[in-house]
Amino acid sequence: MAAWSVDDIPDQSGRTAVVTGANSGIGLVTARELARRGARVVLACRNEARASEAGDRIVSEVPGADVGFVRLDLGDLASVGEFAVTYGRLYGERLDLLVNNAGVMALPRGRTGDGFETQFGVNHLGHFALTGLLLPALLGARRARIVTVSSMLHALPGTGVDDLGRERPRYGRWTAYARSKAANLLFTHELARRLAAAGSDVVAAAAHPGYAATNLQTAGPRLAGRKGAERIMEIGNRVFGQSPRAGALPTLYAATAPGVRPDSFTGPSFAMWRGAPAESWRARRTRDDAAAERLWEESERLTGVAYGALKA
């Protein structure tokens, strides 16, 4: 059997998709390929100029593509709330696909505007709040999907699930990143369980790109002024990374392929690193029911977003 590729994406005509972080990297590829298959795609990005550039690029490559933009800053819960309101006003009460793709990686220690550690706040809490606020629109669609992009690094040591959101006296940028990506998987696990308990046909799944050469790797060192680390990341991208187009395949598979199971985790087939989409290994602790429920409850408390339609 031939490896799954963008040519295998089913027709998406009549479906509306929101892709966070769609202005570059795998988010841009994801948005473009969904549009190529006929979806109306909403680019959910922080920077309007870059989103406009991305939209123009998609339309130039896919003439007639239906692409829109609504500003979203995942590090600002007020912005997340404004996005949900604006989406409803512009696009109505139905959403067929939400791709929680945006993220930051290995940043220097910092806080979001709401006071959360930046990587946990953006990568997990922002998407948790966004999904909860868009949930009525997702429940209003037929066979909607929620795909959250995690990482093969979720299993790094020191990413225990009991204190995912807590500050620590010593900050490790990679540990903090891995912790936020483990939270993505725990969130997907609990979301899938709650959707099933509610009798919903919405599918919550996760994906990861393996090692895809994007600006994600260099943003952290650049922000910290670590020129040497930035250079190493650039070399690593060239030597080891696969293209953003290849890195987006697991996300596109989880978002569109028939038969994707709730709480599945799709990644590259070769050593979780590169290759066609396949079921990916994940740390056992990311399927821990008790830990997932604790994270959920804490996330509701921190964000103020309650999933009223989905009871524990």
Residue, then its C-alpha position, 0 to 999 in steps of 0.5 A: m500500500a502506498a504511503w498516505s499523502v496530501d493526495d489522499i485528503p478527502d474532499q473538504s467542501g462545505r467544511t470550515a476549519v480553524v488552524t491556529g498558528a497558520n502563518s508559517g511552518i506546518g500550520l501554513v501547510t495544514a491550512r493550504e492543503l485543507a483549502r486545496r481540498g475545498a475547506r473554508v479555512v480561518l487563519a487564527c494568528r497573533n500577527e495580522a500582517r504575517a497572517s495576511e501574507a500567508g493568506d495571499r500565499i495560499v490563494s496564489e498557490v490555490p486559486g479560489a481558496d476560501v481563506g479568512f483571518v481572525r486575530l488570536d493571541l493564545g498567551d492572552l485569555a481575553s484575546v482567546g475570548e474575543f476570537a470565539v466571539t468574532y468567529g461566531r459573528l463571522y462564520g456562524e454556529r458551526l465549526d467542522l475542524l479545529v487544529n490546535n497547532a500554534g506553539v512556542m518551544a524552549l523559550p527563556r523563562g517568562r509569563t503570559g499576560d495572565g501570569f502563566e509560565t509562557q510555554f504552558g500558558v500558550n501551548h496548553l492553557g490557550h488551546f484549552a480555553l479556545t477549544g472550550l469556547l468553540l465547543p458549541a460550534l464543534l458540537g453543532a457540526r456533523r463528525a467534527r474533529i479537534v486535532t491538537v499538535s503535541s511533540m515526540l519530546h513530550a516524554l522527556p524526563g521530569t515531565g511528571v503529570d501531577d504538577l504540570g502547571r506549577e512554577r519551579p525555582r529552577y527553570g529548564r526551557w526544554t523540560a517546560y516545553a516537554r511538560s506543555k506537550a505532555a499536557n496536550l496529550l492529557f487534554t486530548h485523552e480527557l476530552a475524548r473521554r468526555l465527548a464519548a460520555a456525552g454521546s458526541d461524535v466529535v473526534a479529539a485526536a493528537a498528532h506530532p510532526g517528528y522533526a520538521a524544519t521550521n522557525l520553531q527551533t530557532a525562535g527560542p535561542r533568538l529571543a534569548g540572544r543565544k547566537g551559538a544555539e540558534r546556529i546549531m538549530e539552523i544546522g540541525n534543521r538543514v541536516f536532520g529536519q524534514s520539510p514543513r510539508a512532510g511535518a504537516l502530514p500527521t496533522l492532516y491525517a488526524a484531521t481528515a483521514p477516515g477512521v481516525r480514532p478518538d485519543s489517537f496519536t499520529g506521527p511520522s512512521f520512521a522512529m517518530w522522526r520522519g516519514a508517512p503518518a502512522e500511529s505513534w508511541r506515547a508515554r503511558r502517563t499521558r493516558d492516566d485517567a486520574a492525572a488527565e482529570r486533575l489537569w482538566e479541573e486545574s485548567e478550568r480553574l486557571t482559564g475560567v473556561a468551563y466545558g458545560a456540555l461535557k460533564a466529568 
